[in-house]
Amino acid sequence: MKIKTNHISILFLSICFLGLIGATPVWSTTYYVDINNGTDTPTSGISADDAWKTLHYAVPLLQAGDILNVATGTYSVAKGEEDKALTVTQNNLTIQGTTGTVIDGDPGCLSEWGPAFNISASGVTLKHMEITGFTCDALGQNMVVSGGSNNRIESCDISNSGTGVQFTSGSGTANVVTDCNIHDHYSSSITIEGGSPEILQNTIYDNANGIYMDYGGSLTIRPKVINNLIYNTGSGVRNMEQGIWVYSYGVGTIAAQIFHNTIAGGQSTGIYVSQIEPDQTETIDVKFNIITNFVVGIEEIVTTSSILKFDYNAVVGNTTNYKSVISGPNDLSYDPLFVDAAGFDFHLAPTSPLLNLIRAEAGGVTRSAAPGRCGCTMWAAATEGSYFRTSTMTVSTNWLCTKMPSVTALIRMFTRSVVQTGPPYYGLTA
């Protein structure tokens, strides 16, 4: 006798089987929101031509795994957004804008909507948006990560609030801010109060503090601050005081890695480490950075200096290069020879003495000496705990390389490590 197959039963059994083996099936649906042309009705959101109107209506309706495309336009209370907090609680969402997508929280500094997004979930990606003006004083935040892990903020322009991105004590691990422009904040571009975020390849300028680690908890956090450009133009809403400020006042530990950053032109200190608790045993590693044009290059005010590891930094051109700290055994004092520091182009010129200088075994980045705005780079072996990648990085088009290295340089790179094309490298290179 021939048995008929019941497809519905097979689907049901398959779902049950996935549940038995511990897998969680995720179905992804793409939705659309358009502040200029959309309508907030239950049947909308299904296409660009039939989109929802506001983020406050759209975001709560999303399910885990969904994608929300945010059309060009200014999303503000004045344009129809609700004047209340917007919290993301669903895991694995992607909320992505396009050219001209602006999330604006400043209609006369009266809005209760703030921050633009409060992420309290895991696996959330926010990208390709301009986020600005969520409160006009030092108390507001443009973006907050208050919970969850593996969240990602990328390719955004974040400006004009108290803090650009804040990681609270409830945030988890592997949260990333990358390839963003973060500027004109009254307090700091990024504040880390908990978790172990990775701050990678951002351009940070004209904030009162570039990156502020302010930890009073009881756990160990391990933030990574790698390959960022942090500088001051002197014409923004605030002049930068500290480039990177590490401040711990609890019984917990900040075991930070601060590698390959260029920090230029502030009114106070390039890297400032203060009040680390005497029982901290894990180190704060500060390596391969260029620190220039501050009153003080590196300063520490700590209970014990044994946990601080400064080495392979180029600390040069500051009124005082070191204060209350001894220079690292391999620190450098060469003029970095930026392409155009007066024009705020801090890439290293082809003739810079800092190119190809650090030994690979020190854990630094190897970069070809090819001329051009953006060469191709690779990560050298990380024998001292430096950041290591094994795959090509995806970046937005404004960072893409426009000039390939020479054949000789390519051969040298392939024989030593993984070649990575992508953003220009800041800080010292190997």
N, C-alpha and C positions, 0 to 999 in steps of 0.2 A: 504494500500500500504506500502511495506517495504522500509524504507529509508536507503540508503547506507551511511556508515560513511566515511568521507574524513579525513584521519589521518593528512594530511598536514594542512588542515583548522583548525583542533583541536589544533595542535601545535602552529599555528599562533595566534589563539584566546587565548591560554594559555599564550603565551608571552605577548600579549597585556594586559591580565588581570594582570599579574605580574607588568607590567608597571603602570597600573592604581592604584594598591594598594601600589606602592612605592617601591617594591622589585626590586633588580638588580640581575638577574640570572648570575651566573659565571660558565663557563665551563673550566675545568682544563685539560691541556695537558702536558705530560711529554716529555721533550726534553733532548738531550745529547750533550756534548762537550768533545772532547778528543784531546789535543794538540799534542799527539804523532801519532795518527792514523786517525784523522778526516779530513774532507774536507769541506771547506766553500763554499757550493753550495746550491741553493734554495731547492733542494730535500733531502738534508742531515738533520741530527739532530733528526731523528725519532726513532733511536735505538742506543744501545751501540755499535753495529757493523757498524752502518752507521751514525756516529756522525759528528757534526760540529767540526771545528778545534779550533777556537779562541773565547774567551769571547767577544771581540769587535764585532765580526760578530753575535754571538748568542744572546747576551742580547738585542740589539735593536729590534730583531724580536719577542721577547716574548710578549704575551698578558696578561692582568690582570688575575691572578689566576694560571698561568703556573708554572711548576716546571722544573728547569734546573739541571741535574746531571752533575757534573764536575769531570771527570775521573782523576785518578792518573797521575801526570806529573807536570812539571814546566811551568807555563804560564807567559811568559816574552816577551819583544820586541825581544830579541835574538832568541826566538823560533817561532816567527811569529805574535805576537800580534801587533796591531797598536800602534804607539807612540803618543797617544792622550788620553784625559780624557775619563773615562767610567762612565756615569751617569745613574742611574736607575730611570726612571720616571713613570714606570707602577706600579700600586697598586697590593698588594697581591701576589707578586712573592715569590718563594722559590728557592734560589740558594744554592746548597749543594754539598760539596766535599766528599771525602773519604780519607782513609789512603794514604798519599803521595801526596795529592793535594796541590801544592805550587803556590801562586800568588806572583811573584818576580818582583819588580820594580827597581832593581838596577843593570843594566848592565853598570857598570863603572860610576854611578851617572850622566848619561847623558840623561836619559829618560824624556820625557815630559808626560808620562803616570803617573798620580798621582792625587788623591789617587787611591788605587786599585778599590774601589767602592765609588761613591758619591751617597748616597741615597736621592732622592728628591721626595719621594712618601710615601704612607702609607701602612702598613701591609706587609712590605718586611721582609723576613727572610734570613739571611746569616749564614751558619753553616758548621762546619767540614772542615775548610781550614786553611792552614798556609799562613799568609800574612806578607810579609817582604820586607824591603829595598826600600820603596818609598821615594826617595831622602835621601842623606847621611848627612843632616844637621838638625838644629833645626826647619827649616821652613816647612818641609814636613809633610804629614799625610798619614798614612796607610789606614784609613777609615774615611769618613765624613758622618754625617747625617745633611743635609742642609735643609730638609723640611719634612713635614709629621709627622704622629703619629703611634703608635703601631708597630714600626719596631723592629726587634730583631736580635742581633748579638750573637751567642752562639757557644760554643765548638770550638773556634778558637784559634790558636796560632798566636799572633800579635807581631812583633818585628822589631827593627832596622830601625827607622825613627825618625822624629822630635816628632810626637805625634802618639799614637796608634789609638785612636778613638776620633774624635772631633765632638761635638754637637754645631752647629752654632746658631746664634740668630734666624734663621728662622725655627729651628726644633720645633716640637710640643710636645705633652705629651705622656706618657706611652711608650717611646722608652726604650729598655732594652739591656744591655750588661751583659751576664751571662755565667758562667762556662768557661771562657776564661783564657788562660795564656797570660799576656801582659807584655813585658819586653824589656829592652835595648833600651830606647828611650831618645833622647837628651833633650827633653822638659818634657813631661808627658805621662803617660800611657793613661789617659783619660782627655780631656779638655772640660769643660762645659761652653759654652758662651751663652746658651739660652735653652729654653725648660725645661722640668721636667723629665729627664731620670732617670731610675732605674739601679743602678750599683750593681749587686748581685752575690755573690759567685765566685768571680774571684781571681786568684792568680796573684799578681802584684809585680814585683821585678826589681831592677836595672834600674829604670828610674830616671831622675833628680828630678821629682816630681811624687808622686804616683798618686793622683787625684787632678786636679786643677780646681776650679770653679772660672771663670774670667768673671764677669758679669757687663756690663756697660749699660744695657738697662733701660727701663722705666716700665716694667711689673713686675709681681711676678713669680718667678720660684721656683719649689719645687722638687729639685733633692733628690733622696734617695740613700744612700751609705750604704749597709747592707751586713754583713757577708763576707767581703773580707779579704784576707791575703795580706798585703802590707809590703814588707821587702827589705833588701839590703844584697847582698852577698859580696860586696867589690871587685868582680872580673868581673863585667859587663862593658859595654861601658860607663856607668855613675854611679857615686855613688849617692844614693838618698839623697836629701836635706830635703824637706818636705814630710811627708807621705800624708797628706791631707791639701790643702791650699784653703781657702775660701777668695776670694778677690772681693769686690764690690765697684765700683767707679761711678756708675750712680745714678739715682733717683729711680731705681727699687728696688726690694726686693729679697734676696735669703733666702727662708724659707726651709733650708735643714734639712734632718734627717740623722744623721751619727750614725748608731747603729751596735753593735756586730762585730766590725772589730778588727783584731789583726794587729798592726802597730809596726814594730820592726826594729831598727838598722839603723837610718839615721844620716847624718852629721849635721843636724840643728834641725828641730822641728817636732814632731809627728803630731800634729794638730795645724795649724796656721790660725787665723782668723784676717783679716785686713781691715781697711777702710770701715766699714759698715756705710751707711748713717744715719744721726741722726733721720730722719723721718721714719725709718723702725720700724714697730710695731710687725710683726710676728717673731717668735723665730727661732733660729738655735739650734736644739736639738742634743747634743752630749752625747750619753749614751751607757753603756754596752761595752765599748771598752777597749782593753788592749793596752797600749802605753808604750813602753820600749826601752831603749838603744839608746836614742837621747841625744843631748846636752840639749834640752828643750822638755819636754813632751807636754804641752799645753801652747800656748801663744796667747794673743789677743792684737791687737793694733786697737782700734775702738773708734768711737765717743761716743757711749753709750754702756754700757755692759748689759743693762737690757734685750736685745733681745737674749742674749746667755744663754743657759740652759745646764750646765755641771752637770752630776750626774751619779752615779753608774759606773764610770770608774775606772779601775785599772791602775794608773799612777805610775810606779815603775821602778827603775833602770836607770833613766835618770840623767844626771849631775845636772840639775834643773828640778824638776817635773812640777812646775807651774811658769809662768812668766806673770806679769801684769794681773793675773786672780786668783780668790779665788777658791780653790778646791770645788767640789760639796759636799753637805751635806752628801752624802752616798758614796763618792769616797773611794777607797781601796788602800792599799799599800802592799798587800801580794805578795810574789814571785809567779808568775803564775805556775811555775814548768812545763815548756814545755817538750814534749817527748824527743826532741834532738835539742835544739836551735843551737848548733854548726853545726849540719848537716842540718839546716833549716827545721826541722820538728817542727812546732809551734802548733801542737795539744796539748791540755791539757792532762797531764798524769792522770791516774786514781786517784792519790793521790793529785791532785791539789786542793789548798784551794779555788779556784774560781769556782769549779764545784758545782752546786746545791746551790748557795749562794744567788742569787738575788730573792727576793720575787716575786711571780707571779703577784701580784697586781701592781708591779712597771712597768709592761709591757715588761719584758724580755723574753728570750727564755728558756724553760725548757728542760734540756738534761738529759738522763739517766746517771748514774754513771758507767755504764758497761765499762770494760776495752776494749782496742782495738783502732785501728787507726780511726775508724769511727763508732761511736755509732748511735743510732736512736734518733731523736730529735722531739720536738714539739714546736709550737708557743703558748705561754701563752696569756691570755686575755690582750688586748691592752688598758689598762685604761688610759695610758698617751700618746697615739698616736703612739705607736710603730707598726712596720710592722706586719701584721697578715695574715696568709694563712689558707684556709679551705680545701685544697686538697693536695694530694701527689704530690711532685715535680718530674718532669722528668729530669734526669741528664745523662751525658755521663758516660760510663762504668768506666772511671778512678776515678770517685767520689763514686762509689757504695759502700754501706756498706758491710763489710765482716764479721761482728760479730753482732749478735742480742743481745739486752739487756736481762736481767734476767726476769723471769716470774713476779717477784714482781715489777720490774720496769715497765713492760708492763701494769700490772694492775693499777699501780699508774698513768701512763700516760692516759690510757683510761678513768679513772674516773675524770680526770681534763681537758683534752683538746683533740685536734685532733693530732693523732700520725703521724709523717712525717718521712719516711725513705729517705735517700739520702745523701747529702754531709756532711762532718764534719763541725761542727760549730766553728767559731772563735769568739773572744771576750768573754765576761762573759755570763754565763748560769744560769738559774734559777733552 
